[in-house]
Amino acid sequence: MFLLKFITFDGLQAYQPCCENIDHINIFRPLRAIEHDSDPAFEAAREWSCIIQARQHLPKEIR
């Protein structure tokens, strides 16, 4: 697992945890509890992005 640095739409630096087996370590479980009324499509996209970003040797242009 590693933290991927990115720039938010507001121009701020942020970090996204990336791991190919995100469900194994339950890293997003606390967020699910906090965001109980959030958009399910956004939640799924965030988790999918985390898994894809964790792939080694993925070209930066694709990230």
Backbone as CSV, one residue per row, in Angstrom:
resi,resn,N_x,N_y,N_z,CA_x,CA_y,CA_z,C_x,C_y,C_z
1,MET,0.849,-1.176,0.000,0.000,0.000,0.000,0.892,1.235,0.000
2,PHE,0.402,2.295,-0.642,1.124,3.562,-0.644,0.123,4.702,-0.749
3,LEU,0.585,5.910,-0.496,-0.259,7.098,-0.623,0.069,7.798,-1.933
4,LEU,-0.944,7.980,-2.761,-0.795,8.667,-4.037,-1.124,10.140,-3.838
5,LYS,-0.157,11.010,-4.117,-0.384,12.450,-3.979,-1.106,12.961,-5.221
6,PHE,-2.126,13.794,-5.019,-2.838,14.390,-6.147,-3.306,15.782,-5.764
7,ILE,-3.764,16.537,-6.754,-4.267,17.893,-6.547,-5.784,17.865,-6.669
8,THR,-6.477,18.409,-5.685,-7.938,18.438,-5.710,-8.430,19.504,-6.685
9,PHE,-9.744,19.508,-6.930,-10.326,20.522,-7.803,-10.153,21.924,-7.228
10,ASP,-9.935,22.022,-5.912,-9.708,23.315,-5.267,-8.239,23.724,-5.290
11,GLY,-7.381,22.886,-5.878,-5.962,23.199,-5.969,-5.154,22.790,-4.749
12,LEU,-5.734,22.015,-3.857,-5.042,21.574,-2.650,-4.380,20.220,-2.873
13,GLN,-3.270,19.981,-2.170,-2.643,18.667,-2.219,-3.415,17.719,-1.314
14,ALA,-3.606,16.507,-1.794,-4.283,15.485,-1.001,-3.613,14.146,-1.295
15,TYR,-3.926,13.163,-0.485,-3.342,11.833,-0.645,-4.444,10.788,-0.652
16,GLN,-4.311,9.832,-1.558,-5.268,8.742,-1.653,-4.537,7.441,-1.342
17,PRO,-5.039,6.650,-0.393,-4.411,5.354,-0.146,-4.680,4.432,-1.324
18,CYS,-3.658,3.718,-1.754,-3.800,2.813,-2.891,-3.314,1.422,-2.512
19,CYS,-4.145,0.461,-2.795,-3.829,-0.929,-2.492,-4.653,-1.803,-3.425
20,GLU,-4.027,-2.819,-4.027,-4.755,-3.672,-4.966,-5.867,-4.458,-4.290
21,ASN,-5.709,-4.801,-3.029,-6.727,-5.572,-2.324,-7.293,-4.723,-1.192
22,ILE,-8.027,-3.693,-1.559,-8.510,-2.697,-0.602,-9.481,-3.289,0.416
23,ASP,-10.262,-4.287,0.018,-11.214,-4.891,0.946,-10.522,-5.736,2.005
24,HIS,-9.354,-6.266,1.676,-8.631,-7.127,2.616,-8.226,-6.371,3.882
25,ILE,-7.802,-5.141,3.718,-7.359,-4.377,4.891,-8.427,-3.419,5.409
26,ASN,-9.587,-3.379,4.750,-10.725,-2.553,5.201,-10.355,-1.092,5.423
27,ILE,-9.546,-0.546,4.537,-9.086,0.831,4.729,-10.205,1.853,4.591
28,PHE,-11.237,1.536,3.802,-12.316,2.495,3.608,-13.476,2.290,4.581
29,ARG,-13.387,1.330,5.470,-14.477,1.094,6.425,-14.802,2.343,7.253
30,PRO,-13.813,3.061,7.801,-14.145,4.286,8.554,-14.850,5.337,7.695
31,LEU,-14.464,5.458,6.429,-15.125,6.431,5.561,-16.571,6.046,5.301
32,ARG,-16.837,4.762,5.166,-18.215,4.323,4.937,-19.100,4.717,6.110
33,ALA,-18.562,4.635,7.315,-19.343,5.005,8.501,-19.591,6.511,8.547
34,ILE,-18.609,7.299,8.176,-18.737,8.760,8.199,-19.640,9.246,7.078
35,GLU,-19.513,8.641,5.910,-20.240,9.094,4.725,-21.480,8.238,4.467
36,HIS,-22.224,7.936,5.495,-23.369,7.036,5.359,-24.436,7.552,4.402
37,ASP,-24.465,8.845,4.143,-25.472,9.402,3.233,-24.859,9.905,1.920
38,SER,-23.645,9.445,1.614,-22.983,9.918,0.393,-23.479,9.153,-0.836
39,ASP,-23.096,9.639,-1.984,-23.492,9.050,-3.258,-22.794,7.696,-3.439
40,PRO,-23.550,6.610,-3.613,-22.930,5.287,-3.773,-22.024,5.200,-5.008
41,ALA,-22.350,5.946,-6.054,-21.501,5.938,-7.249,-20.137,6.553,-6.938
42,PHE,-20.113,7.622,-6.119,-18.851,8.246,-5.741,-18.023,7.286,-4.892
43,GLU,-18.660,6.599,-3.958,-17.948,5.634,-3.114,-17.321,4.532,-3.963
44,ALA,-18.090,3.986,-4.901,-17.582,2.919,-5.765,-16.434,3.422,-6.636
45,ALA,-16.557,4.642,-7.153,-15.506,5.213,-7.997,-14.221,5.418,-7.203
46,ARG,-14.341,5.865,-5.964,-13.153,6.083,-5.132,-12.432,4.763,-4.882
47,GLU,-13.172,3.724,-4.549,-12.549,2.432,-4.277,-11.952,1.837,-5.550
48,TRP,-12.650,1.958,-6.674,-12.132,1.454,-7.943,-10.839,2.187,-8.290
49,SER,-10.831,3.504,-8.120,-9.648,4.304,-8.410,-8.468,3.865,-7.556
50,CYS,-8.727,3.580,-6.307,-7.674,3.141,-5.393,-7.026,1.854,-5.899
51,ILE,-7.840,0.921,-6.337,-7.325,-0.364,-6.812,-6.521,-0.177,-8.098
52,ILE,-7.035,0.613,-9.027,-6.342,0.841,-10.301,-5.023,1.580,-10.082
53,GLN,-5.033,2.601,-9.230,-3.823,3.388,-8.976,-2.730,2.547,-8.339
54,ALA,-3.086,1.459,-7.680,-2.109,0.631,-6.985,-1.305,-0.263,-7.927
55,ARG,-1.712,-0.364,-9.165,-0.988,-1.220,-10.108,0.407,-0.660,-10.359
56,GLN,1.381,-1.535,-10.253,2.763,-1.116,-10.458,3.011,-0.794,-11.921
57,HIS,3.898,0.130,-12.147,4.351,0.525,-13.481,3.235,1.109,-14.345
58,LEU,2.197,1.635,-13.729,1.132,2.290,-14.474,1.648,3.656,-14.923
59,PRO,1.618,3.957,-16.228,2.153,5.243,-16.694,1.450,6.424,-16.030
60,LYS,2.201,7.452,-15.716,1.650,8.623,-15.036,0.508,9.250,-15.827
61,GLU,0.574,9.200,-17.159,-0.477,9.782,-17.986,-1.820,9.094,-17.747
62,ILE,-1.785,7.817,-17.426,-3.021,7.071,-17.176,-3.548,7.360,-15.783
63,ARG,-2.656,7.581,-14.840,-3.086,7.852,-13.469,-3.907,9.103,-13.448
